[in-house]
């Protein structure tokens, strides 16, 4: 069926906001998407009805525990795991630091880690610091700067009996490149006993996610990058999490095993918001299934249908944007088509710095970022650190073709200024 873009946009209150009569174009999605109304309503409902801490015998605490359990199950359904394998945290970065610290307890001097030149720094520095603290060696999967892809063929030579973990991104927050996670995991398993940690922050908002099919050991993502509130989520194999010693206070529970990484009192209202976000995607999947609204399928099947529908729609408008960038003389970095990428696009405009380009777009009420976006490694590998980095625009399933055309028209106007 045709993607229900009008119904989708009606689910996001922020998309209706105007500034002096000019509508906003939210192309800053890789840094954080807008929040769906079901998430907002769920957060408000939880706070208005009476929140409490966990574990009490009174009704507000019982209700809070029910919301939290439902949120864990909802995230498990989105990722293809189990509720006891899900930990919520402040953000992906904090959770990665926490799990890296727990893992590093079992690592020794001379052990090795493998990182990539394509990743966000949240999947680099926690591991580099762990390696420094334990006297370990860090090896790197290089980035092909011409194609914007990892040199996966080099990975076998980086692995060995001392490799303890390979940390890789699902999709680049800078270039949009999607990594072949199943192939990376296959290579790692064939050449070492290392764990595989996946930063899926940019992967989950755009593609169906199945931790079992990927075969990784740990995966982290951020609900505020897929239409929910500011939260981080860690998924991990239950047996692995159970074996780890987390840095936590003594009264905090070790069961289920993932909860040991939920240090302190969590943001229960944000967990309620995540539950509302999954409800939204559940609704969208129902719209896209052949049987119509809510269909006969289980929630996991509806969530997969939602993400497949988003992927197909984003490919169409994403290719429109790529073609438009070419028409205005922009230099695109990363894959040259929608094959092997999510709709996150990094580019430069000849004659204009990234900051200047982003300011020009902002004057037209088009929201985009300029710089390195915490992707220090890829920007450095591209040789752009000293020249201001890149301009980044990111689409998601609530973006429209008209908004893409508005971006291209604005860039064309900027390009004409160079000619004058």
Sine and cosine of phi, psi and omega as CSV:
sin_phi,cos_phi,sin_psi,cos_psi,sin_omega,cos_omega
0.00,0.00,0.30,-0.95,0.06,-1.00
-0.92,0.40,0.68,-0.74,0.00,-1.00
-0.89,0.45,0.78,-0.63,-0.11,-0.99
-0.99,0.15,0.91,0.41,-0.14,-0.99
-0.88,0.48,-0.61,0.79,-0.01,-1.00
-0.91,0.41,-0.67,0.74,0.03,-1.00
-0.92,0.40,-0.61,0.79,0.04,-1.00
-0.89,0.46,-0.75,0.66,-0.04,-1.00
-0.90,0.44,-0.50,0.86,0.03,-1.00
-0.92,0.39,-0.29,0.96,0.02,-1.00
-0.99,0.11,-0.03,1.00,-0.06,-1.00
-0.83,-0.55,0.98,-0.17,-0.06,-1.00
-0.84,0.54,-0.59,0.81,-0.08,-1.00
-0.90,0.44,-0.41,0.91,-0.03,-1.00
-0.93,0.36,-0.27,0.96,0.01,-1.00
-1.00,-0.04,-0.07,1.00,-0.04,-1.00
-0.96,0.29,0.68,-0.74,0.09,-1.00
-0.83,-0.55,0.37,-0.93,0.05,-1.00
-0.83,-0.55,0.94,-0.33,-0.07,-1.00
0.82,0.58,0.65,0.76,0.05,-1.00
0.99,0.12,0.00,1.00,-0.02,-1.00
-0.97,-0.25,0.81,-0.59,0.00,-1.00
-0.94,0.35,0.41,-0.91,0.01,-1.00
-1.00,-0.03,0.57,-0.82,0.13,-0.99
-0.91,-0.41,0.96,-0.28,-0.06,-1.00
-1.00,0.05,1.00,0.08,0.06,-1.00
-0.97,-0.23,0.40,0.92,0.06,-1.00
-0.98,-0.19,0.38,0.92,-0.10,-0.99
-0.83,0.55,-0.59,0.81,0.01,-1.00
-0.88,0.48,-0.41,0.91,0.06,-1.00
-1.00,0.02,-0.19,0.98,-0.01,-1.00
0.46,-0.89,0.84,-0.55,0.00,-1.00
-0.99,0.13,0.18,-0.98,0.15,-0.99
-0.97,0.25,0.36,-0.93,-0.13,-0.99
-0.99,-0.15,0.73,-0.68,0.00,-1.00
-0.95,0.30,0.46,-0.89,-0.09,-1.00
-0.90,0.43,-0.48,0.88,0.01,-1.00
-0.93,0.37,-0.56,0.83,0.08,-1.00
-0.93,0.38,-0.70,0.71,0.01,-1.00
-0.87,0.49,-0.73,0.69,-0.01,-1.00
-0.89,0.46,-0.63,0.78,-0.01,-1.00
-0.91,0.41,-0.63,0.78,0.03,-1.00
-0.91,0.42,-0.72,0.69,0.00,-1.00
-0.90,0.44,-0.69,0.73,-0.02,-1.00
-0.87,0.49,-0.67,0.74,0.01,-1.00
-0.90,0.43,-0.68,0.73,-0.03,-1.00
-0.95,0.31,-0.62,0.78,-0.03,-1.00
-0.95,0.30,-0.48,0.88,-0.06,-1.00
-1.00,0.06,-0.13,0.99,0.05,-1.00
0.94,-0.34,0.98,-0.19,0.03,-1.00
-1.00,0.01,0.20,-0.98,0.02,-1.00
-0.28,-0.96,0.15,-0.99,0.14,-0.99
-0.98,0.18,0.15,-0.99,-0.12,-0.99
-0.99,0.10,0.48,-0.88,0.22,-0.98
1.00,-0.07,0.11,0.99,-0.01,-1.00
-1.00,0.03,0.22,-0.98,0.03,-1.00
-1.00,-0.10,0.01,1.00,-0.01,-1.00
-1.00,-0.10,0.31,-0.95,-0.27,-0.96
-0.91,0.42,-0.61,0.79,-0.02,-1.00
-0.92,0.39,-0.56,0.83,0.06,-1.00
-0.95,0.31,-0.65,0.76,0.05,-1.00
-0.88,0.48,-0.69,0.73,0.03,-1.00
-0.90,0.43,-0.64,0.77,0.02,-1.00
-0.89,0.45,-0.69,0.73,0.04,-1.00
-0.88,0.47,-0.60,0.80,0.01,-1.00
-0.91,0.41,-0.67,0.74,0.04,-1.00
-0.89,0.46,-0.70,0.71,-0.03,-1.00
-0.90,0.44,-0.70,0.71,0.03,-1.00
-0.88,0.48,-0.68,0.73,0.00,-1.00
-0.90,0.44,-0.60,0.80,0.02,-1.00
-0.92,0.39,-0.65,0.76,0.06,-1.00
-0.89,0.46,-0.68,0.73,0.01,-1.00
-0.92,0.40,-0.62,0.78,0.00,-1.00
-0.89,0.45,-0.70,0.72,0.03,-1.00
-0.92,0.40,-0.59,0.81,0.05,-1.00
-0.89,0.46,-0.63,0.77,0.03,-1.00
-0.91,0.41,-0.59,0.81,0.02,-1.00
-0.93,0.37,-0.62,0.78,-0.10,-0.99
-1.00,-0.06,-0.23,0.97,-0.01,-1.00
1.00,0.03,0.34,0.94,0.00,-1.00
-0.94,-0.35,-0.48,-0.88,0.00,-1.00
-0.84,-0.54,0.42,-0.91,-0.10,-0.99
-0.87,0.50,-0.58,0.82,-0.03,-1.00
-0.97,0.24,-0.02,1.00,0.05,-1.00
-0.98,-0.19,0.08,1.00,-0.09,-1.00
-0.95,-0.31,0.78,-0.63,0.13,-0.99
-0.84,-0.54,0.73,-0.68,0.13,-0.99
-1.00,-0.06,0.51,-0.86,0.05,-1.00
-0.48,-0.88,-0.04,-1.00,-0.04,-1.00
-0.88,0.48,-0.66,0.75,0.02,-1.00
-0.20,-0.98,0.12,-0.99,-0.01,-1.00
-0.89,0.46,-0.63,0.78,-0.04,-1.00
-0.87,0.49,-0.73,0.68,-0.01,-1.00
-0.89,0.46,-0.67,0.74,0.02,-1.00
-0.91,0.42,-0.62,0.79,0.01,-1.00
-0.92,0.39,-0.67,0.74,0.09,-1.00
-0.86,0.51,-0.67,0.75,-0.04,-1.00
-0.90,0.44,-0.74,0.67,-0.05,-1.00
-0.96,0.29,-0.51,0.86,0.05,-1.00
-0.91,0.41,-0.60,0.80,0.02,-1.00
-0.92,0.40,-0.66,0.75,0.01,-1.00
-0.92,0.40,-0.68,0.73,0.00,-1.00
-0.91,0.42,-0.64,0.77,-0.10,-1.00
-0.90,0.43,-0.33,0.94,0.06,-1.00
-0.84,0.54,-0.49,0.87,-0.04,-1.00
-0.99,-0.15,0.13,0.99,-0.01,-1.00
-0.97,-0.23,0.45,-0.89,-0.10,-1.00
-0.81,-0.59,0.27,-0.96,0.10,-0.99
-0.83,0.55,0.71,-0.71,-0.03,-1.00
1.00,-0.07,-0.28,0.96,0.11,-0.99
-0.93,0.37,0.22,-0.98,-0.14,-0.99
-0.74,-0.67,0.53,-0.85,0.14,-0.99
-0.85,-0.53,0.48,-0.88,0.09,-1.00
-0.86,-0.50,0.84,-0.54,0.03,-1.00
-0.86,-0.50,0.04,-1.00,-0.02,-1.00
-0.80,-0.59,0.39,-0.92,0.06,-1.00
-1.00,0.07,0.16,0.99,-0.03,-1.00
-0.95,-0.31,-0.16,0.99,-0.22,-0.98
-1.00,0.05,0.42,-0.91,0.24,-0.97
-0.87,0.50,0.50,-0.86,-0.09,-1.00
-0.91,0.42,-0.34,0.94,0.06,-1.00
-0.92,0.40,-0.30,0.95,0.08,-1.00
-0.94,-0.34,0.36,0.93,0.05,-1.00
-0.82,-0.58,-0.90,0.43,-0.13,-0.99
-0.87,0.49,-0.65,0.76,0.05,-1.00
-0.83,0.56,-0.61,0.79,-0.02,-1.00
-0.98,0.20,-0.62,0.79,0.06,-1.00
-0.88,0.47,-0.66,0.75,0.01,-1.00
-0.93,0.37,-0.62,0.78,0.06,-1.00
-0.88,0.47,-0.68,0.74,0.02,-1.00
-0.90,0.45,-0.67,0.74,0.03,-1.00
-0.88,0.47,-0.69,0.72,-0.04,-1.00
-0.92,0.40,-0.50,0.86,-0.08,-1.00
-0.98,-0.22,0.00,1.00,0.00,-1.00
0.95,0.30,0.59,0.80,-0.06,-1.00
-0.99,-0.11,0.18,-0.98,0.05,-1.00
-0.96,-0.28,0.70,-0.71,0.07,-1.00
-0.97,-0.24,0.80,-0.60,0.10,-1.00
-0.93,-0.36,0.42,-0.91,-0.17,-0.99
-0.80,-0.60,0.74,-0.68,0.25,-0.97
-0.99,0.12,0.86,-0.52,-0.11,-0.99
-0.98,0.19,0.31,-0.95,0.06,-1.00
-0.97,-0.25,0.74,-0.67,0.15,-0.99
-0.99,0.17,0.96,-0.29,-0.11,-0.99
-0.92,0.39,-0.40,0.91,0.00,-1.00
-0.96,0.27,-0.64,0.77,-0.05,-1.00
-0.99,-0.16,-0.28,0.96,-0.03,-1.00
0.95,0.32,0.45,0.89,-0.03,-1.00
-0.83,-0.55,0.38,-0.93,0.04,-1.00
-0.97,0.26,0.52,-0.85,0.07,-1.00
-1.00,0.07,0.97,0.25,-0.08,-1.00
-0.89,0.46,-0.49,0.87,0.00,-1.00
-0.88,0.48,-0.37,0.93,0.00,-1.00
-0.99,0.11,-0.18,0.98,-0.13,-0.99
-0.88,0.47,-0.69,0.72,-0.03,-1.00
-0.81,0.58,-0.61,0.79,-0.04,-1.00
-0.95,0.32,-0.28,0.96,-0.01,-1.00
-1.00,0.03,-0.18,0.98,-0.11,-0.99
-0.98,-0.19,0.47,-0.88,0.03,-1.00
-0.15,-0.99,-0.16,-0.99,-0.07,-1.00
-0.91,0.40,-0.31,0.95,0.00,-1.00
-0.99,-0.15,0.00,1.00,0.00,-1.00
-0.96,0.29,0.83,-0.55,-0.04,-1.00
-0.98,-0.21,-0.51,0.86,-0.05,-1.00
-0.38,-0.93,0.59,-0.80,0.16,-0.99
-0.90,-0.45,0.85,-0.53,0.01,-1.00
-0.95,-0.32,0.83,-0.56,-0.08,-1.00
-0.60,-0.80,0.47,-0.88,0.05,-1.00
-1.00,-0.01,0.51,-0.86,0.11,-0.99
-0.96,0.27,-0.68,0.74,0.04,-1.00
-0.53,-0.85,0.62,-0.79,-0.06,-1.00
-0.96,0.29,0.75,-0.66,0.05,-1.00
-0.97,0.24,-0.20,0.98,0.00,-1.00
-0.98,-0.18,-0.79,0.61,-0.14,-0.99
-0.98,-0.19,-0.24,0.97,-0.02,-1.00
0.99,0.12,-0.03,1.00,-0.05,-1.00
-0.88,0.47,0.75,-0.66,0.10,-0.99
-0.99,-0.11,0.81,-0.59,0.03,-1.00
-1.00,0.05,0.55,-0.83,0.04,-1.00
-0.98,0.19,1.00,0.04,-0.13,-0.99
-0.91,0.41,-0.65,0.76,-0.02,-1.00
-0.90,0.44,-0.60,0.80,0.03,-1.00
-0.94,0.34,-0.64,0.77,0.04,-1.00
-0.88,0.48,-0.72,0.69,0.02,-1.00
-0.89,0.47,-0.66,0.75,0.01,-1.00
-0.86,0.52,-0.70,0.71,0.00,-1.00
-0.90,0.44,-0.70,0.72,-0.01,-1.00
-0.87,0.49,-0.70,0.71,-0.02,-1.00
-0.91,0.41,-0.52,0.85,-0.03,-1.00
-0.97,0.23,-0.35,0.94,-0.14,-0.99
-0.85,-0.53,-0.02,1.00,-0.04,-1.00
-0.27,-0.96,0.09,-1.00,0.13,-0.99
-0.97,-0.24,0.34,0.94,-0.10,-0.99
-0.93,0.36,0.47,-0.88,0.17,-0.98
-0.98,0.19,0.38,-0.92,0.07,-1.00
-0.84,-0.54,0.86,-0.52,0.05,-1.00
-0.95,-0.31,0.78,-0.63,-0.03,-1.00
-0.91,-0.42,0.82,-0.57,0.21,-0.98
-1.00,0.08,0.97,-0.25,-0.05,-1.00
-0.96,-0.28,0.40,0.92,-0.06,-1.00
-0.86,0.52,-0.66,0.75,-0.01,-1.00
-1.00,-0.08,-0.14,0.99,0.00,-1.00
-0.99,0.10,-0.76,0.65,-0.11,-0.99
-0.86,0.50,-0.60,0.80,-0.02,-1.00
-0.92,0.39,-0.25,0.97,-0.18,-0.98
-0.82,-0.57,-0.28,0.96,-0.13,-0.99
-0.67,-0.74,0.53,-0.85,0.12,-0.99
-0.86,0.50,0.68,-0.74,-0.06,-1.00
-0.89,-0.46,0.75,-0.66,0.01,-1.00
-0.65,-0.76,0.98,-0.18,-0.09,-1.00
-0.89,0.45,-0.53,0.85,0.02,-1.00
-0.93,0.38,-0.67,0.74,0.01,-1.00
-0.93,0.37,-0.62,0.79,0.05,-1.00
-0.90,0.43,-0.68,0.73,0.02,-1.00
1.00,0.07,0.23,0.97,-0.02,-1.00
-0.98,0.21,0.12,-0.99,-0.01,-1.00
-0.98,-0.19,-0.53,0.85,-0.02,-1.00
-0.60,-0.80,0.56,-0.83,0.01,-1.00
-0.51,-0.86,0.67,-0.74,-0.01,-1.00
-0.80,-0.60,0.55,-0.83,0.03,-1.00
-0.49,-0.87,0.04,-1.00,-0.12,-0.99
-0.71,-0.70,0.94,-0.34,-0.01,-1.00
-0.84,0.55,-0.45,0.89,0.02,-1.00
-0.96,0.29,-0.12,0.99,0.13,-0.99
-1.00,-0.07,-0.10,0.99,0.10,-0.99
-0.72,-0.69,0.84,0.55,0.32,-0.95
0.98,0.17,0.23,0.97,0.01,-1.00
-0.87,-0.49,-0.25,-0.97,-0.03,-1.00
-0.99,0.14,0.11,-0.99,0.02,-1.00
-0.95,0.32,0.95,-0.31,0.05,-1.00
-0.46,-0.89,0.34,-0.94,0.22,-0.98
-0.88,-0.47,0.44,-0.90,0.02,-1.00
-0.73,-0.69,0.75,-0.67,0.12,-0.99
-0.91,-0.41,0.79,-0.62,0.21,-0.98
-0.95,-0.32,0.65,-0.76,0.08,-1.00
-0.53,-0.85,0.48,-0.88,0.09,-1.00
-0.83,0.56,0.72,-0.69,-0.10,-1.00
-0.85,0.53,-0.68,0.73,-0.03,-1.00
-0.93,0.38,-0.58,0.82,0.04,-1.00
-0.92,0.38,-0.73,0.68,0.00,-1.00
-0.88,0.47,-0.63,0.77,0.00,-1.00
-0.89,0.45,-0.52,0.85,-0.05,-1.00
-0.99,0.15,-0.29,0.96,-0.07,-1.00
-0.99,0.10,0.55,-0.83,0.15,-0.99
-0.99,-0.14,0.93,-0.36,-0.02,-1.00
-1.00,0.08,0.46,-0.89,0.09,-1.00
-1.00,0.08,0.97,-0.23,-0.11,-0.99
-0.48,-0.88,0.19,-0.98,0.07,-1.00
-0.97,0.23,0.40,-0.92,-0.12,-0.99
-0.88,0.48,-0.64,0.77,-0.04,-1.00
-0.95,0.31,-0.27,0.96,-0.06,-1.00
-0.91,0.41,0.67,-0.74,-0.11,-0.99
-0.96,0.29,0.50,-0.87,0.14,-0.99
-0.99,-0.10,-0.08,1.00,-0.05,-1.00
-0.77,-0.63,0.66,-0.75,-0.17,0.99
-0.85,0.53,0.30,-0.95,-0.18,-0.98
-0.87,0.49,-0.52,0.86,-0.03,-1.00
-0.94,0.34,-0.44,0.90,-0.11,-0.99
-0.91,0.41,-0.33,0.94,0.01,-1.00
-0.90,0.44,-0.29,0.96,0.03,-1.00
-1.00,-0.08,0.03,1.00,0.07,-1.00
-1.00,-0.08,0.97,0.25,-0.12,-0.99
-0.96,0.29,0.70,-0.71,0.01,-1.00
0.96,0.28,-0.11,-0.99,0.04,-1.00
-0.98,0.21,0.84,-0.54,-0.02,-1.00
-0.97,0.25,0.17,-0.99,0.10,-1.00
-0.99,0.12,1.00,-0.03,-0.04,-1.00
-0.91,0.41,-0.53,0.85,0.04,-1.00
-0.91,0.41,-0.56,0.83,0.05,-1.00
-0.95,0.32,-0.59,0.80,0.09,-1.00
-0.89,0.46,-0.62,0.78,0.10,-1.00
-0.88,0.48,-0.64,0.77,0.04,-1.00
-0.90,0.44,-0.62,0.79,0.07,-1.00
-0.89,0.45,-0.66,0.75,0.05,-1.00
-0.86,0.50,-0.65,0.76,0.07,-1.00
-0.90,0.43,-0.58,0.81,0.04,-1.00
-0.90,0.43,-0.70,0.71,0.03,-1.00
-0.91,0.42,-0.58,0.82,0.09,-1.00
-0.87,0.50,-0.64,0.77,0.03,-1.00
-0.89,0.45,-0.76,0.65,0.01,-1.00
-0.90,0.44,-0.55,0.83,0.08,-1.00
-0.88,0.48,-0.71,0.70,0.05,-1.00
-0.87,0.49,-0.71,0.71,-0.02,-1.00
-0.89,0.46,-0.66,0.75,0.04,-1.00
-0.88,0.48,-0.61,0.79,0.07,-1.00
-0.88,0.47,-0.59,0.80,0.04,-1.00
-0.91,0.41,-0.52,0.86,-0.12,-0.99
-1.00,-0.04,-0.29,0.96,0.04,-1.00
-0.96,0.29,0.49,-0.87,-0.05,-1.00
-0.84,0.55,-0.50,0.87,-0.05,-1.00
-0.99,0.12,0.05,1.00,0.10,-0.99
0.99,0.11,-0.40,-0.92,-0.17,-0.99
-0.80,0.61,0.90,-0.43,0.07,-1.00
0.95,0.32,-0.39,0.92,0.15,-0.99
0.75,0.66,-0.06,-1.00,0.00,-1.00
-1.00,-0.04,-0.14,0.99,-0.15,-0.99
-0.96,0.27,0.28,-0.96,0.10,-0.99
-0.97,0.23,0.13,-0.99,-0.11,-0.99
-0.89,0.45,-0.65,0.76,0.02,-1.00
-0.83,0.55,-0.69,0.72,0.01,-1.00
-0.91,0.42,-0.62,0.79,0.03,-1.00
-0.93,0.36,-0.59,0.80,0.04,-1.00
-0.91,0.41,-0.65,0.76,0.06,-1.00
-0.89,0.46,-0.67,0.74,0.03,-1.00
-0.88,0.48,-0.64,0.77,0.03,-1.00
-0.88,0.48,-0.74,0.67,-0.06,-1.00
-0.94,0.35,-0.58,0.81,0.08,-1.00
-0.90,0.43,-0.64,0.77,0.05,-1.00
-0.90,0.43,-0.66,0.75,0.05,-1.00
-0.89,0.46,-0.70,0.72,-0.01,-1.00
-0.86,0.52,-0.73,0.68,-0.03,-1.00
-0.90,0.44,-0.68,0.73,0.01,-1.00
-0.92,0.39,-0.67,0.74,-0.02,-1.00
-0.91,0.41,-0.51,0.86,0.06,-1.00
-0.89,0.46,-0.61,0.79,-0.03,-1.00
-0.93,0.37,-0.79,0.61,-0.04,-1.00
-0.96,0.28,-0.46,0.89,0.06,-1.00
-0.91,0.41,-0.66,0.75,0.04,-1.00
-0.92,0.40,-0.55,0.83,0.07,-1.00
-0.88,0.48,-0.64,0.77,0.01,-1.00
-0.94,0.35,-0.68,0.73,0.02,-1.00
-0.85,0.52,-0.72,0.69,0.02,-1.00
-0.87,0.48,-0.64,0.77,0.00,-1.00
-0.92,0.40,-0.65,0.76,0.04,-1.00
-0.86,0.50,-0.65,0.76,0.05,-1.00
-0.89,0.45,-0.57,0.82,-0.05,-1.00
-0.94,0.33,-0.37,0.93,-0.02,-1.00
-0.96,-0.27,0.15,0.99,0.08,-1.00
0.99,0.15,0.23,0.97,0.03,-1.00
-0.95,0.31,0.53,-0.85,0.11,-0.99
-0.99,-0.12,0.90,-0.44,0.01,-1.00
-1.00,-0.01,0.69,-0.73,0.08,-1.00
-0.95,-0.30,0.57,-0.82,-0.04,-1.00
0.99,-0.12,-0.14,-0.99,-0.05,-1.00
-0.81,0.59,0.66,-0.75,-0.11,-0.99
-0.99,0.16,-0.11,0.99,0.05,-1.00
-0.67,-0.74,-0.09,-1.00,0.02,-1.00
-0.98,0.20,-0.06,1.00,0.10,-0.99
-0.95,0.30,0.81,-0.59,0.05,-1.00
0.97,0.26,0.43,0.90,0.04,-1.00
-0.51,-0.86,0.33,-0.95,0.26,-0.97
-0.99,-0.14,0.21,-0.98,-0.10,-1.00
-0.98,0.19,0.79,0.61,0.14,-0.99
-0.92,-0.40,0.81,-0.58,-0.18,-0.98
-0.79,-0.62,0.79,-0.61,0.05,-1.00
-0.92,-0.40,0.74,-0.68,-0.07,-1.00
-0.45,-0.89,0.19,-0.98,0.16,-0.99
-0.77,-0.64,0.49,-0.87,0.06,-1.00
-0.96,-0.29,0.81,-0.59,-0.02,-1.00
-0.86,0.51,0.73,-0.68,0.03,-1.00
1.00,0.09,-0.02,1.00,-0.04,-1.00
-0.67,-0.74,0.72,-0.69,0.03,-1.00
-0.95,0.32,0.37,-0.93,0.07,-1.00
-0.83,0.56,-0.68,0.73,0.02,-1.00
-0.87,0.49,-0.68,0.73,0.01,-1.00
-0.89,0.46,-0.66,0.75,0.00,-1.00
-0.90,0.43,-0.70,0.71,0.00,-1.00
-0.90,0.44,-0.62,0.78,0.04,-1.00
-0.91,0.41,-0.64,0.77,0.04,-1.00
-0.88,0.48,-0.70,0.71,0.02,-1.00
-0.90,0.44,-0.64,0.77,0.00,-1.00
-0.88,0.47,-0.58,0.82,0.04,-1.00
-0.90,0.43,-0.42,0.91,0.08,-1.00
-1.00,-0.08,0.24,0.97,0.01,-1.00
0.88,0.48,0.56,0.83,0.10,-1.00
-0.94,-0.34,0.86,-0.50,-0.18,-0.98
-1.00,-0.10,0.88,-0.48,-0.01,-1.00
-0.53,-0.85,0.30,-0.95,-0.03,-1.00
-0.94,-0.35,0.42,-0.91,0.14,-0.99
-0.74,-0.67,0.55,-0.83,0.04,-1.00
0.79,-0.61,-0.66,-0.75,-0.05,-1.00
-0.93,-0.38,-0.25,0.97,0.08,-1.00
0.84,0.55,0.52,0.85,-0.05,-1.00
0.93,0.38,0.10,0.99,0.08,-1.00
-1.00,-0.06,0.92,0.38,-0.11,-0.99
-0.91,0.42,-0.65,0.76,-0.07,-1.00
-0.90,0.43,-0.79,0.61,-0.01,-1.00
-0.90,0.43,-0.62,0.78,0.01,-1.00
-0.90,0.44,-0.65,0.76,0.06,-1.00
-0.91,0.41,-0.67,0.75,-0.03,-1.00
-0.90,0.43,-0.49,0.87,0.05,-1.00
-0.99,0.17,-0.10,0.99,0.01,-1.00
0.97,0.26,0.48,0.88,-0.11,-0.99
-0.92,-0.40,0.08,1.00,-0.06,-1.00
-0.88,0.47,-0.63,0.78,-0.08,-1.00
-0.99,0.11,-0.24,0.97,-0.05,-1.00
-0.97,-0.26,0.23,0.97,0.10,-1.00
0.98,-0.18,0.06,1.00,0.08,-1.00
0.98,0.19,-0.74,-0.68,-0.15,-0.99
-0.72,-0.69,0.29,-0.96,0.27,-0.96
-1.00,-0.07,0.70,-0.72,0.00,-1.00
-0.81,-0.59,0.80,-0.59,0.15,-0.99
-0.85,-0.53,0.60,-0.80,-0.02,-1.00
-0.70,-0.71,0.77,-0.63,0.07,-1.00
-0.99,-0.10,0.30,-0.95,0.23,-0.97
-0.55,-0.83,-0.12,-0.99,-0.20,-0.98
-0.95,0.31,-0.14,0.99,0.11,-0.99
-0.99,-0.12,0.01,1.00,0.08,-1.00
-0.97,0.25,0.36,-0.93,-0.04,-1.00
-0.80,-0.59,0.31,-0.95,0.07,-1.00
-0.89,0.46,-0.61,0.79,0.03,-1.00
-0.88,0.47,-0.61,0.79,0.04,-1.00
-0.92,0.39,-0.64,0.77,0.07,-1.00
-0.86,0.51,-0.72,0.70,0.00,-1.00
-0.89,0.46,-0.59,0.81,0.03,-1.00
-0.91,0.42,-0.64,0.77,0.07,-1.00
-0.88,0.48,-0.74,0.67,-0.06,-1.00
-0.90,0.43,-0.62,0.78,0.04,-1.00
-0.90,0.44,-0.63,0.77,0.03,-1.00
-0.91,0.41,-0.67,0.74,0.04,-1.00
-0.92,0.40,-0.58,0.81,0.05,-1.00
-0.89,0.46,-0.65,0.76,0.03,-1.00
-0.90,0.43,-0.63,0.78,0.06,-1.00
-0.90,0.43,-0.68,0.74,0.01,-1.00
-0.89,0.46,-0.55,0.83,0.01,-1.00
-0.93,0.36,-0.46,0.89,0.04,-1.00
-0.90,0.43,-0.56,0.83,0.03,-1.00
-0.91,0.41,-0.58,0.82,-0.03,-1.00
-0.95,0.31,-0.40,0.91,-0.10,-0.99
-0.97,0.26,0.00,0.00,0.00,0.00
